[in-house]
Amino acid sequence: MPALNISTNVSLDGVDVSAIQSEATAKLAKIIAGKTEADVMIVLRGSIPISLGGSQEPAAFGELVSIGGLSPEVNKKLSAAIAEILETKLCIPKVPTLDGMVPPSKASNLLAPKLEVACIIQ
C-alpha cells in the first residue's frame, strides 16, 4: 500500500482537503504500476512549521512509502504530479533548477526563471 505523507506550512483552513487527497490518490495509482486507488493512502497536514533554505515561504515536504512499484523514473513522475497539485491547490510554488528545488526567494540568481503568479487557494 503506497502511503504519501505531505506536511506543509500552509494553513488548510477553508481548503477542500478531500479534493487534494482524491487527486493525489488518482495520480499515485496511475503512476505506480500495479496499484489501484483502493491501495493508496494520503495524509495531508497543514500549518506545520517548515523552513526551506532559511525561508518560511509556502513549502511542503512529502514522504512516500511503498512496497514495490518505485524507481528513479517513477519518483520523477510522482514528484512532478504532486508538485503540480500543491502548486495549483495550495499555492506552493515549484522552482525547477538543474540542482532540484529551491525556495523562490533563493531562485533569483539561478538559471531557471522565477515566475510571479497570483495564487488564490481553492
Disulfide bonds with the S-S distance in Angstrom:
Cys91-Cys119 1.67
